C-alpha cells in the first residue's frame, strides 16, 4: 500500500505541475478521474 500511495502521489505531483505550467484554470480532459481526486484533497 505504501508503494502504491507513493506512486499515486508522484503522478499527482507531475500532473499538477503540468497543469500549473499550462496556466491555472485549464482542466485536463484526458484525465477526468484525476480532477475528482484533486477535489477530494
N, C-alpha and C positions, 0 to 999 in steps of 0.2 A: 504493500500500500504506500509506503514512503516513496519508493522509486516512482510509482505512477503519479503521485502528487507532485514530486519534483519536476517530472516531465511536463505535466499539465501547467505548472507554474511557468516553466521556461517558455512553453508555447504561448501562453497568455502574454508574457512579457514581450516576446518578439512581435506578436500581433499588435499589441498596444503601441509598441514603438513604431511599427509600420503606419498605423492609423495616425499617430501623432505627427509623423513625418509628412504624410499627405496633407494634414490640416484637420483641426478639430471640427466636428460636425459631420464628417463623412462616415457613413456606416458601411461595413463590408457586406456586400450582397452574397458573396460566396459562402460565408460562414454565418448563417442566421442563428445557429445554436450558440455561437460564441457571444453574441450580443446578449442572449439570455443569461449566460454565465456572468457577464460583466454586471448585469443588473442585480444579480444575487449578492455580489460584493457591495 
